[in-house]
């Protein structure tokens, strides 16, 4: 009707964008093929069945998607062989190309701004798959945990695999009925049938794809609550663990103590569920899976490790990186808050003394100072400098600003960007706005320059 009225009035109708192909990458400078252009995933509905003996996984995932442009074709990221794809209930053409691209051509073009449903059926063997040179599947014949960073989702569900596209999740995992399944969020149900059991978890708050996880195995499960939030903790019952070891209960108690302390300075815990998992698999690292971090069983009650992963619930999970080069916002702050908890909260010692001692322990020739931690490069995302120099930078900022402005800055950051994303540049701008100070040289010295910051008051060291 509007077009007809405009034509009668002699006014040209506004141009309508012709459908075009969505880009095969979202634009991350480190991982150009991660994520995809033209789409915004709103929700994942994952139904996977895992077979321990063969390490086979089959399933179907439904995605609720919004088109951010008129689309003739779009991509998802996925590794397992795909059997069929439907878009809004109609069969769609598809091809799996390149390293991890699932290219989908719907039966009819999709209008920009429209919401549509994608259904993907698949089956394969995750440990046989690799991407970006990574082989991330963690399992043996008795236990499996889908956890890794920066990539994990594509081994078990099709995704728009980049932290800038966050969504809610329903995760249903079917395994033998004697196994227990742990995943993100709140337990909805467990249904048993014919020797199998399907466990349904729901993560209501937006979550980055790499933070979605599931684990299945023989677990001791402990349920409780903390700060009014329902908690689920699980610990492997396999050797070297014992059934009566109580690791899940200890993990619950220490988690609540740490979260309570962090909430007092950062603001409310950001999610509607809390918990943790201690796995007997030889993972070699812990990971901040949203609402339910995963730890190696041998170090699952290590207070510093717990504090680091729990700090990530604010820095990394609730507020995620805009691009992977912004990793300092995750690891520098988690490392700082873990050190703050152990040093100041538990031991009652000065964090500024910790900073000067740490600064002095690394001579100017140390490789720690040779990395610009605002842009470390894809091969050094988890370099020691990102953690150690990153944590020092946070304490130096605290000393430069003073406690009132510093904690106000952190609470403002996690409140204003809750369930969203942020870049290092965004944080620098907010720090200047909250403090009313010109912090250009401070951030240049601590984050940007690949040299040791000078021992000056401007750099928070005097």
Beta strands, then each sheet from edge to edge (+ up, - down):
strand 1: 20-21
strand 2: 39-51
strand 3: 56-67
strand 4: 71-77
strand 5: 82-87
strand 6: 90-91
strand 7: 93-97
strand 8: 101-105
strand 9: 115-125
strand 10: 138-139
strand 11: 144-145
strand 12: 167-176
strand 13: 180-183
strand 14: 186-193
strand 15: 196-207
strand 16: 214-217
strand 17: 219-226
strand 18: 229-236
strand 19: 273-279
strand 20: 293-296
strand 21: 320-321
strand 22: 421-422
sheet 1: 1+ 4+ 8- 7+
sheet 2: 6+ 5- 9+ 3- 2+ 12+ 15- 14+
sheet 3: 10+ 11- 16+ 13-
sheet 4: 17+ 18- 19- 20-
sheet 5: 21+ 22+
end
